[in-house]
C-alpha cells in the first residue's frame, strides 16, 4: 500500500507553523525534512518539501541563504516573521 503524504498547502503550513515561534530560526533542507517534518523521509516526500520550500521562497515568505562552500539553509523572511 502506498503511503499518503500531506498536500502542498498542509506541508507549507507545517513548515511555517514550526518557524513562526522562532523568527531567528533557520535550517537546512535535510534538517527541515528530518526534524521539522518528522517521520516523513521518503524520496517522494523530500521532493514535495523541496517544491514547497521553493514556493515559499518565491512568495517571499522564506529566504534561501546560500554561502559559498556551504549547504544552503532556509529561514523565515524578515517581513513575515511577525
Phi, psi and omega in degrees: 000131180283135179288148179257125181254154179301153178285177184300313183293325177294318179296318177299315178299319179298317180294311182293326177296317180298318186274343187301325179271005183226070185301338177263000182291149178201155179196165177279164177304311182301319179289327176298314179295314186285314189258321182283322184243058188309140172079012183229068189250019178292161180298323178298316180289323177300320178296316178300314181297318178300316179296319180294316178299318177300317178299314181296324176292314179299322179284351181081014181273334176225160176244143173254119182254123180237117176249143183306129177079004181237158175289136178295155176225163183242145176213161178295141177290135187303331178289343183248013184276353182260000000 
